[in-house]
Amino acid sequence: MIVTLDKMNRLVVPKLLRDRMGLKSGDEMELTLEADGIRLRPAVTQASLTEVDGILICASEVPPSAWDLVAFMNQQREERSIQLGGL
């Protein structure tokens, strides 16, 4: 996705990505400068894996729907087709 900085140099994370990552207003984000750009990701305050009765459990707040990469790609294609088709 391509996004644009607004007049106050803010970046808006598109709703589709916010929903996919389970982000909400007030969530902290981590910016990391890398050799080829900037990485933006949620600042994790707790371990994503916890042990319950000897079993590792995923405690991530990221909804399972975010893990369905095929569905994510299909939705991106559909949105892109709508943008290009002007529908």
Backbone torsions as a table, in degrees:
resi	resn	phi	psi	omega
1	MET	NA	145.8	174.8
2	ILE	-110.8	130.4	177.4
3	VAL	-124.8	161.7	-176.6
4	THR	-122.8	139.5	173.4
5	LEU	-67.9	139.8	178.0
6	ASP	-83.4	-174.3	-176.0
7	LYS	-62.5	-21.9	179.3
8	MET	-101.4	18.1	178.0
9	ASN	62.1	32.9	176.5
10	ARG	-98.6	152.4	178.6
11	LEU	-115.5	129.5	178.2
12	VAL	-100.3	126.2	175.6
13	VAL	-81.3	121.0	-177.6
14	PRO	-55.6	145.9	-176.5
15	LYS	-54.5	-41.0	-179.9
16	LEU	-55.2	-45.7	-179.8
17	LEU	-71.2	-39.0	177.1
18	ARG	-60.0	-44.2	179.2
19	ASP	-64.8	-44.2	-178.3
20	ARG	-62.6	-35.3	-177.2
21	MET	-95.5	-1.0	179.7
22	GLY	68.8	30.9	-179.0
23	LEU	-85.5	145.3	176.7
24	LYS	-139.4	166.7	-178.9
25	SER	-54.3	133.3	179.1
26	GLY	93.9	-11.6	177.7
27	ASP	-65.0	143.1	178.1
28	GLU	-86.6	143.1	178.6
29	MET	-121.1	148.0	179.2
30	GLU	-108.4	127.0	175.5
31	LEU	-105.5	131.8	178.9
32	THR	-128.1	127.9	175.9
33	LEU	-81.7	124.2	179.2
34	GLU	-119.8	170.3	-175.9
35	ALA	-58.3	-36.0	-175.3
36	ASP	-110.5	11.5	179.0
37	GLY	160.0	-157.1	-178.7
38	ILE	-118.7	134.2	176.4
39	ARG	-104.0	132.3	177.6
40	LEU	-120.5	124.2	178.9
41	ARG	-149.7	158.1	179.0
42	PRO	-60.8	139.7	175.3
43	ALA	-79.1	116.5	-176.7
44	VAL	-88.9	125.2	-179.6
45	THR	-101.0	-15.4	178.1
46	GLN	-130.5	156.7	177.7
47	ALA	-65.0	140.8	-179.4
48	SER	-77.4	-17.0	176.2
49	LEU	-116.2	131.5	174.5
50	THR	-127.0	154.3	-179.5
51	GLU	-101.7	125.3	178.0
52	VAL	-126.1	116.4	-179.7
53	ASP	52.5	40.5	177.6
54	GLY	80.3	5.0	-179.6
55	ILE	-116.5	133.1	177.2
56	LEU	-76.6	128.5	-179.2
57	ILE	-120.0	134.7	176.2
58	CYS	-76.0	119.6	-179.2
59	ALA	-106.4	20.1	-177.8
60	SER	-68.3	144.9	175.8
61	GLU	-86.5	-3.1	177.9
62	VAL	-71.5	124.5	-177.8
63	PRO	-65.7	147.1	179.6
64	PRO	-55.9	-27.1	179.2
65	SER	-61.6	-24.9	179.3
66	ALA	-70.3	-18.9	-177.9
67	TRP	-84.3	-11.5	-178.6
68	ASP	-84.9	86.7	-174.5
69	LEU	-66.0	-34.0	179.2
70	VAL	-63.9	-45.9	178.6
71	ALA	-62.8	-40.4	178.9
72	PHE	-61.9	-46.0	-179.8
73	MET	-65.1	-40.9	178.8
74	ASN	-63.1	-40.6	178.3
75	GLN	-65.5	-39.6	177.2
76	GLN	-62.0	-42.9	178.9
77	ARG	-62.5	-42.6	-179.7
78	GLU	-63.5	-45.4	178.6
79	GLU	-62.9	-39.8	179.6
80	ARG	-65.7	-40.3	178.2
81	SER	-62.6	-40.4	178.8
82	ILE	-65.0	-42.5	179.4
83	GLN	-62.3	-46.4	-177.5
84	LEU	-70.7	-33.3	-179.2
85	GLY	-83.4	-11.9	178.9
86	GLY	71.7	24.9	-179.4
87	LEU	-86.2	NA	NA
